[in-house]
């Protein structure tokens, strides 16, 4: 099966229709399938967040040690982003999506042997493999969606696709709350230490079997998506196709220099690092905050996390609507300023008010990833595939910064640890002011006679 078979071209559209279209002709079905991938990797990410608390209980570890879950997950994103860019250059975005889905499915299936071996290391290997596939998938799918229509509305199109990511996120947390968290024994580390080796292994086996189930189902979902996308036909739009010869002519040795000198892009990578750090910290340690400050048990704390993700879901669609009327840069900056205020409230209150503030933080981060991504990639032309990889590598913020917050929890409290989130928002506020002042976006309404050629056409 060829990766990019051609189909019969639809009747040519006028220049005005092309400039105002949301998608290029013939891409409706592929777009729907790729949007489904956004939900699918959201499901994995937020199914994984509660595992920090779960493994901390099952293996009697500190918050810092259990935070290695996020280090393995987001570290894989960092490690596989550049290989994913190479895959996209050689096979096109569709090839990258397929490879990512199948590798992620392999990681999900590895949860079965991990549940039998019952070691933390084996679960980290499974998570790393799963996230490695998702790194390739995300590095491919984000620019894929942006290239599916005119460049002037690429950021809004990506925000629309990303709006379905929290649909999966909510399902992930719901699956964790129903199928994983209730099966975690509330025994403390001291209680577990008092058990015989046989009793402890029996308890751990039941807990880890509960962890395994949702990931096996997730693997089957990824396989089904890969089959559907593999069967979908793509029209020959140049930005969607593999172009190894064209990539080779770009002089790879100078690519990094060009990208680093593009301040809107390089500062965008930094902002994305702290965005993912903030998002991961907020959701990973919600359980710790709720259990420590309002006396919630693991199940009730899980529902607080569910509420946070519902806020994220609704806010994503609200932000897409607002972007039709307001400057995305201004919306991003305002929401991050609000995020600074809410995270400070969480630190100083330490009660139900702080808990509500943490839930509302999800509204502040709802638009950040696709907005930063779209702003930073704009105008990169033939450097887009590798620029996209750099922005996905910035996801390593979700691996590193939660370790810092976990350390702060160990030496102080979950309440104080949300100062880490405050710092993350402040960095993104600085990026917002920068792009508002010196890095204008492309016009939302290009001249009627202008024909957009997608992301492979560099802009001045």
RAJO-V249485 format. One record per helix or strand. SS is the DSSP state (H for helix, E for strand). FROM is the first residue (numbers start at 0). TO is the last residue. If there is no record, write none. Layout:
<<SS & FROM & TO> <SS & FROM & TO>>
This chain:
<<H & 14 & 19> <H & 27 & 48> <H & 50 & 57> <H & 62 & 65> <H & 67 & 116> <H & 119 & 145> <H & 150 & 161> <H & 164 & 182> <H & 188 & 192> <H & 196 & 230> <H & 237 & 239> <H & 243 & 247> <H & 251 & 260> <H & 262 & 283> <H & 285 & 292> <H & 297 & 322> <H & 327 & 348> <H & 351 & 364> <H & 367 & 376> <H & 380 & 410> <H & 413 & 416> <H & 418 & 437>>
